[in-house]
Amino acid sequence: MSQAGYVHGGTDAREVARLEKQADFTASFTFSSVDLKPGQRVLDLATGVGAMGARLLRTAPGIQLVGVDLAAGQLAAARQNHPELPVLRGNAIRLPFRDATFDRVHCSWLLEHVPDPVPVLREVHRVLRPGGMCHFIEVDNATFHATPACPSATEVMRRLNEAQVKGGGDPFVGRHLEKEFTAAGFTRFRVERRPLVGDASDPRFFQAFVDEFAEIFEGLDESLGAEALPLIANAITELRRLPQLEGSSLRYTPSIARAWR
Ligand SMILES: C[S@@+](CC[C@H](N)C(=O)[O-])C[C@H]1O[C@@H](n2cnc3c(N)ncnc32)[C@H](O)[C@@H]1O
């Protein structure tokens, strides 16, 4: 196993900038439950361009952090943009570490891209020390919902999900994480599914939330094909218009899992 067909963009400057911005957004609603302590040995699994890893280091400067990713191109960008973050090439199902190496494993947005999460989680279980904890943030694209309806955006999501499933990934993986953690041998875990809601009550968040999806959509031109370009353009227009419409909202529920070895 390696990586299922990767639906997002590559490592061009636009995609790297998107991932850096996405990391700020992700950190804004996940870092409160990360709780790292100086001296802890931490793995950022599937570190990509190092965006989340660098933010973990900034939040908890005393940790001993290493990032691992399968893709050499992503790691090259990580080394260039975040020289403070040590990174290694490795596959999540065969990590280059001894048993019980880490106090913490952090992982954002990986499991949607692998054909089977269980071997990954088994490997995480192996490299965690007894008492250690892993923290995953994962997608469930079935929770994407706009009011009023945004038909083009909904259709782009549908095609994105289809492309991901066809490539061997799972855009709904967050929905069944309990089953995957159990199958991997974890007996203590908690999965939180708190809806993120963009609406008029917090215009800044609403705008950032809409921008997140609009930028993900912008990067889908390669994976959805040239004939999808007009649809993607309409979807982006629909999303960017949402915050100006009375009574509008955008909802999405990521799954945040914590599991103890
Ligand atoms: C959506 S990116 C997330 C990157 C980063 N965690 C973040 O939040 O910005 C998914 C990453 O998973 C990596 N990946 C996919 N399959 C992998 C595997 N089997 N082992 C290690 N990394 C993998 C990809 O190369 C990519 O960098």
The ligand as a MOL file (V3000), in Angstrom:
LIG
                    3D

  0  0  0     0  0            999 V3000
M  V30 BEGIN CTAB
M  V30 COUNTS 27 29 0 0 0
M  V30 BEGIN ATOM
M  V30 1 C -3.8380 16.4820 2.7690 0
M  V30 2 S -2.1410 16.2140 3.0500 0 CHG=1
M  V30 3 C -2.0200 16.6970 4.7570 0
M  V30 4 C -0.6580 17.2050 5.1250 0
M  V30 5 C -0.5220 17.7710 6.5390 0
M  V30 6 N -0.7940 16.7880 7.5470 0
M  V30 7 C -1.3850 18.9990 6.7420 0
M  V30 8 O -2.3470 18.9640 7.5050 0
M  V30 9 O -1.0920 20.0180 6.0820 0 CHG=-1
M  V30 10 C -1.9770 14.4370 3.1200 0
M  V30 11 C -0.5350 13.9600 3.1940 0
M  V30 12 O -0.5230 12.5420 3.4200 0
M  V30 13 C 0.6310 12.0220 2.7890 0
M  V30 14 N 0.4720 10.5590 2.6780 0
M  V30 15 C -0.4560 9.8720 1.9810 0
M  V30 16 N -0.2850 8.5270 2.1310 0
M  V30 17 C 0.7740 8.3750 2.9850 0
M  V30 18 C 1.4200 7.2390 3.5490 0
M  V30 19 N 1.0290 5.9830 3.2540 0
M  V30 20 N 2.4600 7.4440 4.3760 0
M  V30 21 C 2.8680 8.7080 4.6950 0
M  V30 22 N 2.2830 9.8150 4.1850 0
M  V30 23 C 1.2530 9.6670 3.3360 0
M  V30 24 C 0.6460 12.7720 1.4630 0
M  V30 25 O 1.8990 12.6970 0.8310 0
M  V30 26 C 0.2690 14.1870 1.9080 0
M  V30 27 O 1.4040 14.9500 2.2150 0
M  V30 END ATOM
M  V30 BEGIN BOND
M  V30 1 1 1 2
M  V30 2 1 2 3
M  V30 3 1 2 10
M  V30 4 1 3 4
M  V30 5 1 4 5
M  V30 6 1 5 6
M  V30 7 1 5 7
M  V30 8 2 7 8
M  V30 9 1 7 9
M  V30 10 1 10 11
M  V30 11 1 11 12
M  V30 12 1 11 26
M  V30 13 1 12 13
M  V30 14 1 13 14
M  V30 15 1 13 24
M  V30 16 1 14 15
M  V30 17 1 14 23
M  V30 18 2 15 16
M  V30 19 1 16 17
M  V30 20 1 17 18
M  V30 21 2 17 23
M  V30 22 1 18 19
M  V30 23 2 18 20
M  V30 24 1 20 21
M  V30 25 2 21 22
M  V30 26 1 22 23
M  V30 27 1 24 25
M  V30 28 1 24 26
M  V30 29 1 26 27
M  V30 END BOND
M  V30 END CTAB
M  END
